[in-house]
Amino acid sequence: MTLEASTGGMAGLALEVERLAQQDGCAAFVRELRSSMLLSSASSERTTQSCAELLNALAPAGSNLLLAPLVAEDATIGVLALYRSQSEEFQGAEFKLVSIVTSNAATVLKNAISYEQKVRQKVLEVSALYDFSQKISSAASLGEALDSILAIVADMVDYDECFIYAVDHERSVATVKAARFRGKSENVPPEEPLDATV
């Protein structure tokens, strides 16, 4: 759960709520929350739940707290928390309105999270390609460049053996120029006829 606030006091509260929400009991409570929940100032959940500290941080003492889960694809991906003073309880019509908002908000949030993850993945891919090009271009020899390629592949893909073949069209053979092994005997294959490797 990540919260952002633009004012000083709210920023501190947001950081505290985020810290509390990351506790194991709170994460489980949020994951299992499937329908809106109204907690009065005297609700037992505010003292007995493993996340009572979070609930009390969300709503000051003596206030009513309405928790509405943001559910997308049968998974709770967040919670909308509203509070008001003890004298003003949330009404049934408000529950319905909050339910409509949260169902739409959940879809928007799920799409935003998915987009953010895709962007993050693209950044990692571009970064890996940049690192790859830097290592290859700074290699002092062909052997060092090929070893760099194998090291980069090893970081991205699980394998037992990996070879880089060079094709000699004049002789119609493929020859291993670099090899890397994980826990197996290091048997480098001999030259192979080109038609067998293509």
C-alpha positions in Angstrom: 0.0 0.0 0.0 1.5 3.4 -1.0 0.0 6.7 0.1 1.1 10.1 -1.0 0.2 13.4 0.7 1.0 16.9 -0.3 0.8 18.6 3.1 3.3 18.1 5.9 0.9 16.7 8.5 -0.7 14.4 6.0 2.7 13.2 4.7 3.6 12.0 8.2 0.3 10.2 8.6 0.7 8.6 5.2 4.1 7.3 6.1 2.9 5.9 9.4 -0.1 4.3 7.8 2.1 2.8 5.1 4.5 1.4 7.8 1.6 -0.1 9.7 0.0 -1.6 6.6 3.1 -3.5 5.8 2.9 -5.5 9.0 1.9 -9.2 8.3 -1.4 -9.1 10.2 -2.5 -5.9 8.4 -1.6 -7.3 5.0 -3.7 -10.4 5.7 -6.6 -8.3 7.0 -6.6 -6.2 3.8 -6.3 -9.3 1.6 -9.3 -11.0 3.3 -11.5 -7.9 3.3 -14.2 -8.6 0.7 -17.0 -6.3 1.6 -17.4 -2.8 3.2 -16.9 -2.7 6.9 -18.2 0.0 9.3 -16.2 0.3 12.5 -17.5 2.5 15.3 -15.2 3.9 17.9 -16.2 0.9 20.2 -15.8 -1.9 17.5 -13.9 -4.8 18.8 -11.7 -4.9 15.7 -10.2 -1.6 16.8 -8.7 -3.4 19.8 -8.5 -7.1 19.0 -7.5 -7.3 15.3 -3.8 -7.7 14.5 -4.0 -4.4 12.6 -5.8 -2.5 15.4 -2.9 0.0 15.3 -3.5 0.7 11.6 -7.3 1.0 12.1 -6.8 3.6 14.8 -4.2 5.4 12.7 -6.7 5.7 9.9 -9.4 7.2 12.1 -8.9 9.2 15.3 -10.3 7.9 18.6 -14.0 8.4 18.8 -14.7 8.4 15.1 -16.5 6.0 12.8 -14.4 4.2 10.1 -15.7 2.9 6.9 -13.4 0.4 5.1 -14.3 -0.4 1.5 -12.1 -3.0 -0.3 -10.9 -2.3 -3.9 -11.4 -5.7 -5.5 -10.3 -6.5 -9.0 -10.3 -10.0 -10.5 -11.3 -11.6 -7.2 -8.3 -10.1 -5.4 -8.3 -7.2 -2.9 -5.7 -4.7 -4.2 -6.4 -1.9 -1.8 -8.8 -0.3 0.6 -10.7 3.0 0.6 -10.8 4.3 4.2 -13.3 7.0 5.3 -13.8 8.4 8.7 -16.1 10.9 10.4 -16.8 12.0 14.0 -18.8 9.7 16.3 -22.0 11.8 16.0 -22.2 11.2 12.2 -22.6 7.5 11.3 -22.3 6.3 7.7 -25.7 5.5 6.1 -26.9 2.7 3.8 -27.0 5.0 0.7 -23.4 6.1 1.4 -22.4 2.4 1.5 -23.9 2.0 -1.9 -22.2 5.0 -3.4 -18.8 4.0 -1.9 -19.3 0.5 -3.3 -19.9 1.9 -6.8 -16.8 4.2 -6.5 -14.6 1.4 -5.2 -15.6 -1.1 -7.9 -14.6 1.4 -10.6 -11.5 2.6 -8.6 -10.3 -1.0 -8.3 -10.3 -1.4 -12.1 -8.5 1.9 -12.6 -6.0 1.0 -9.9 -5.4 -2.5 -11.2 -4.8 -1.1 -14.7 -2.4 1.6 -13.3 -0.5 -1.0 -11.3 -0.2 -3.2 -14.4 1.0 -0.3 -16.5 3.5 0.8 -13.9 4.9 -2.8 -13.8 5.2 -3.0 -17.6 7.0 0.4 -17.6 9.3 -0.8 -14.8 10.0 -4.0 -16.8 10.8 -2.1 -20.0 13.2 0.1 -18.0 14.9 -3.0 -16.7 15.1 -4.4 -20.2 16.6 -1.2 -21.6 19.0 -1.0 -18.7 20.1 -4.6 -19.3 20.6 -3.8 -23.0 22.6 -0.8 -22.2 24.8 -2.8 -19.7 25.1 -5.5 -22.4 26.3 -3.0 -25.0 28.7 -1.4 -22.6 30.3 -4.7 -21.6 30.6 -5.8 -25.2 32.0 -2.6 -26.5 34.6 -2.3 -23.7 35.9 -5.9 -24.2 39.6 -6.0 -25.0 39.3 -9.2 -27.1 36.8 -11.3 -28.9 37.0 -14.0 -26.1 36.3 -11.4 -23.5 33.3 -10.1 -25.5 31.9 -13.6 -25.9 32.4 -14.3 -22.2 30.5 -11.1 -21.4 27.6 -12.3 -23.6 27.5 -15.6 -21.8 27.6 -13.9 -18.4 24.7 -11.6 -19.3 22.7 -14.6 -20.6 23.4 -16.5 -17.4 21.9 -13.6 -15.4 18.7 -13.7 -17.4 18.1 -17.4 -18.4 18.5 -20.6 -16.4 20.5 -23.2 -18.4 22.9 -26.1 -17.9 25.2 -25.5 -20.9 25.5 -22.5 -23.2 27.6 -22.2 -26.3 28.4 -19.5 -28.9 29.1 -21.0 -32.2 30.8 -19.3 -35.1 29.9 -20.4 -38.6 32.6 -20.9 -41.1 30.8 -20.9 -44.5 33.9 -21.8 -46.5 34.4 -25.0 -44.5 30.7 -25.5 -43.8 31.3 -26.0 -40.1 30.2 -24.4 -36.8 32.9 -24.1 -34.1 32.4 -23.3 -30.4 34.0 -20.0 -29.6 32.7 -19.6 -26.0 31.0 -21.9 -23.5 29.6 -21.7 -20.0 28.4 -24.6 -17.8 26.4 -24.9 -14.6 27.1 -28.0 -12.6 27.8 -30.3 -15.5 30.9 -31.7 -17.0 32.6 -29.2 -19.3 32.4 -31.1 -22.6 32.8 -28.6 -25.4 31.5 -30.1 -28.6 33.9 -30.4 -31.5 33.3 -28.7 -34.8 30.0 -29.7 -36.3 29.0 -29.8 -39.9 26.9 -26.8 -40.8 23.9 -28.8 -41.9 23.7 -30.4 -38.4 23.5 -27.1 -36.5 21.2 -25.2 -38.8 
